[in-house]
């Protein structure tokens, strides 16, 4: 829905939503907070291994290409440009989601 409507899904949250939920889980007790932290860690690991430039999964793809070809097919400068573009995309995505988190917080 992000690319068609320009809005992240209802269940998507960024740093502001994480902050808000953390406060809620602190009030619920240490076990609830630990479960929330564990869930965040697992989600971060899963997102990080996605094959997107600027993430570890994107780097793994480039390493696999080199391993299969047994030589460097993509120049280091081109790879750096790809990872930089991916990083800029991720920053824009974070900014958009943070903006939507703030709007949701204000509407409450």
LOVO-639747 format. One record per residue (C-alpha): chain; x, y, z. Coordinates in steps of 0.1 Angstrom, whole numbers, plus 5000, padded with zeros to 4 digits. Example, Ala and Ser with C-alpha at 12.3 -4.5 7.8 and 13.67 -1.06 7.14 Angstrom:
2
A/5123/4955/5078
A/5137/4989/5071
This chain:
108
A/5000/5000/5000
A/5029/5023/5005
A/5037/5026/4968
A/5001/5028/4956
A/4986/5052/4982
A/5017/5068/4997
A/5007/5056/5032
A/5022/5028/5052
A/4999/5000/5063
A/4981/5003/5096
A/5004/4979/5114
A/5036/4996/5102
A/5054/5019/5127
A/5087/5036/5130
A/5107/5051/5158
A/5078/5071/5173
A/5055/5041/5173
A/5082/5020/5189
A/5087/5047/5216
A/5049/5048/5222
A/5046/5010/5224
A/5076/5007/5246
A/5059/5030/5271
A/5028/5009/5270
A/5048/4977/5276
A/5068/4992/5305
A/5035/4998/5322
A/5025/4962/5316
A/5055/4948/5333
A/5090/4934/5327
A/5078/4902/5310
A/5057/4921/5285
A/5086/4945/5279
A/5111/4917/5273
A/5087/4900/5249
A/5083/4932/5230
A/5121/4937/5229
A/5125/4902/5216
A/5099/4908/5189
A/5117/4940/5178
A/5150/4922/5176
A/5136/4893/5155
A/5119/4918/5132
A/5151/4938/5128
A/5171/4907/5120
A/5145/4896/5094
A/5144/4930/5077
A/5182/4932/5078
A/5186/4900/5057
A/5162/4912/5030
A/5181/4914/4997
A/5180/4952/4995
A/5209/4974/4989
A/5223/4990/5021
A/5212/4961/5042
A/5232/4930/5050
A/5210/4909/5027
A/5220/4932/4998
A/5256/4928/5005
A/5252/4890/5007
A/5237/4891/4972
A/5268/4908/4958
A/5291/4883/4976
A/5271/4854/4962
A/5274/4868/4927
A/5311/4871/4931
A/5314/4836/4945
A/5294/4820/4917
A/5313/4840/4890
A/5346/4835/4909
A/5355/4871/4900
A/5342/4906/4907
A/5315/4913/4880
A/5303/4946/4895
A/5328/4973/4900
A/5333/4985/4936
A/5323/5021/4926
A/5290/5008/4910
A/5283/4986/4941
A/5288/5016/4964
A/5264/5037/4943
A/5238/5010/4945
A/5242/5007/4983
A/5241/5045/4986
A/5209/5047/4966
A/5194/5019/4988
A/5204/5038/5019
A/5188/5070/5006
A/5156/5050/4999
A/5156/5035/5034
A/5161/5070/5049
A/5132/5084/5029
A/5111/5054/5040
A/5120/5060/5076
A/5111/5097/5073
A/5077/5089/5057
A/5068/5063/5084
A/5080/5086/5112
A/5059/5114/5097
A/5028/5091/5097
A/5036/5080/5133
A/5035/5117/5143
A/5003/5124/5125
A/4987/5093/5142
A/4999/5105/5176
A/4985/5140/5170
A/4951/5126/5160
A/4947/5107/5193
